[in-house]
């Protein structure tokens, strides 16, 4: 009887882990789909929202503001929903964040354009992207900790890689949808089909997927037992400090600083290879725009496998060694590969694709183990808050990469500026790895007091 009970318990735990990881992976996919909607789907239809009299520079600035509004809002959302995830539970915080994201995405799909309401059109668009960014930043602060807390220690690295792999998968999906739409309807002028209504289709798809995910998550994913146990152990919350204040206690604060440093490096690498590298492919390597797009899609497909592999590697060698190695490869391998492309030293489609793929893998495969490391770095009572602050606040400094690149051009040729930023990113990642212990075997059920003692 005991053996059957034990077997049933193991099966139930396996089912809970599977549904939690699946939920986090789908949630991150939907989140990334929404993040890149304005960058990929809306870009060919920007004339719908702005005055035709604006200069190319002004239009580029507005396009940058639309994307940046989401980026800036994510740390705010991560903080708000991270605190909620620690207070009311990972599951509810995720559901609330996802529903809010779906509403703002659907609202964007029905916006009128400049020809209807003038400059208010782009102002409302930016405002909606900002509010949507708050909810997008909240999704992963609940879903990812829940998934990691539900996973066996031996599989946390692999599951982190599975969650991260949905990022390039979402990018490829929205690129494919936009490509098919642009092939079947024109985007040449204000009154063209794509500009007037075609761009709305990916937004509607994103909203429907988001609402479906909220329904699925509410029906299929159970609350984290680790979080429930932590609340039962401290059933009387009256007079207890908030998760934010507990996070600022010495030991937790050290972990937060470590993650902030490491993630700042990760975001530097991500910005260079995800934003600057595509520009280099379009402008500096001597292939057509469609050819550059093809190269980039191939890179993203390979990156899916890279994220899965990196999760397995970090489980094998430990998080500390993995991120130390990632810092070195980001600085040396990715930096060299991007420079070769930027200086026009590589010719031929196959060679360009190979070097670009190498640059992307070496510069961003750190993400394959980020979900796991960040969750392992904080006790259960502050994990949502710590994930939100450590992961998302680090976005801010690297988001000004274009300013740093422009500043560097006063000292070195522009073609070498991405290498400098990648070296900086690699140093920060390696430093963050060295500043803390390996967390591979950490028990994620432990609270701050259990992990560090009552005087933390």
CORPE-V58279 format. One record per pair of residues at least 6 apart in sequence whose C-alpha atoms are under 6 Angstrom apart, sorted by the first residue. I is the first residue (numbers start at 0). J is the second residue. D is the distance in Angstrom with one decimal. If there is no record, write none. Layout:
I:J:D, I:J:D
This chain:
16:149:4.8, 16:150:5.1, 18:220:5.7, 19:146:4.7, 19:220:5.6, 20:146:4.8, 23:142:5.0, 23:143:5.5, 24:162:4.2, 28:165:4.9, 28:166:5.8, 28:169:5.5, 30:135:5.9, 31:166:5.9, 32:169:5.2, 40:177:5.6, 40:198:5.9, 41:198:5.9, 44:194:4.5, 47:112:5.3, 48:112:4.9, 48:113:4.8, 48:120:5.8, 48:121:5.4, 49:113:5.6, 65:125:5.2, 68:129:4.8, 69:128:5.3, 69:129:4.9, 69:132:4.3, 72:129:5.5, 72:132:4.9, 72:133:5.0, 73:132:5.0, 73:133:5.0, 73:136:4.1, 74:391:4.6, 74:392:5.2, 76:133:3.8, 76:134:5.7, 76:136:4.7, 76:137:5.0, 77:136:4.6, 77:137:4.6, 77:387:4.2, 78:387:5.2, 78:388:5.8, 80:137:4.8, 81:140:5.3, 81:383:4.2, 81:384:4.1, 81:387:5.3, 82:384:5.0, 83:92:5.9, 84:92:5.2, 84:141:5.4, 84:383:5.4, 85:383:5.5, 89:141:4.2, 89:145:5.9, 90:222:5.5, 92:141:5.8, 93:138:5.0, 93:141:5.1, 93:142:5.8, 94:213:5.5, 96:134:4.7, 96:137:5.5, 96:138:5.4, 99:134:5.8, 100:131:5.2, 100:134:5.2, 101:206:4.7, 101:209:5.3, 101:210:6.0, 103:127:6.0, 103:131:5.5, 104:206:5.5, 105:203:5.9, 105:206:5.3, 108:199:4.9, 108:202:5.4, 112:120:5.3, 113:120:5.5, 140:383:5.3, 140:386:5.9, 140:387:5.5, 144:374:5.8, 145:223:5.3, 148:443:6.0, 156:310:4.6, 156:311:5.7, 156:314:4.8, 157:310:4.7, 157:311:5.0, 159:368:5.6, 159:370:5.3, 159:371:5.2, 160:306:5.2, 160:307:4.5, 160:310:4.3, 160:367:4.4, 160:368:5.9, 161:307:5.7, 163:367:5.3, 164:303:4.9, 164:306:5.3, 167:299:5.3, 167:303:6.0, 184:192:5.9, 184:193:5.9, 185:191:5.8, 185:192:6.0, 185:193:5.8, 186:193:5.0, 186:194:5.7, 225:444:4.9, 242:381:5.2, 246:252:5.9, 255:389:5.7, 257:431:5.1, 258:389:5.4, 259:389:4.9, 259:393:5.5, 260:427:5.9, 260:431:5.5, 261:427:5.6, 261:428:4.3, 261:431:4.3, 262:393:5.7, 263:393:4.7, 264:424:3.8, 264:427:4.7, 264:428:4.9, 267:397:5.1, 267:424:5.1, 268:362:5.3, 268:421:5.5, 268:424:5.6, 269:363:5.6, 272:359:5.7, 279:341:5.8, 280:291:5.4, 281:288:5.4, 281:291:5.5, 283:341:5.9, 284:343:5.3, 294:352:5.4, 298:356:4.8, 306:364:5.6, 306:367:4.2, 309:367:5.3, 310:367:5.2, 310:368:5.1, 313:321:5.3, 317:439:5.7, 318:437:5.7, 319:432:5.1, 319:437:4.9, 322:432:5.6, 323:429:4.5, 323:432:5.5, 326:425:3.9, 326:428:4.9, 326:429:4.7, 327:425:5.9, 328:361:5.6, 329:361:5.2, 329:362:4.6, 329:425:5.1, 330:421:5.2, 330:422:4.0, 330:425:4.8, 333:358:4.2, 333:361:5.1, 333:362:5.4, 334:418:4.4, 334:421:5.6, 336:354:5.9, 336:358:5.3, 338:415:5.9, 341:414:5.1, 342:414:5.8, 375:438:5.9, 378:445:5.7, 378:446:4.9, 378:447:5.3, 379:444:6.0, 379:445:6.0, 379:446:5.2, 380:446:5.5, 404:416:5.8
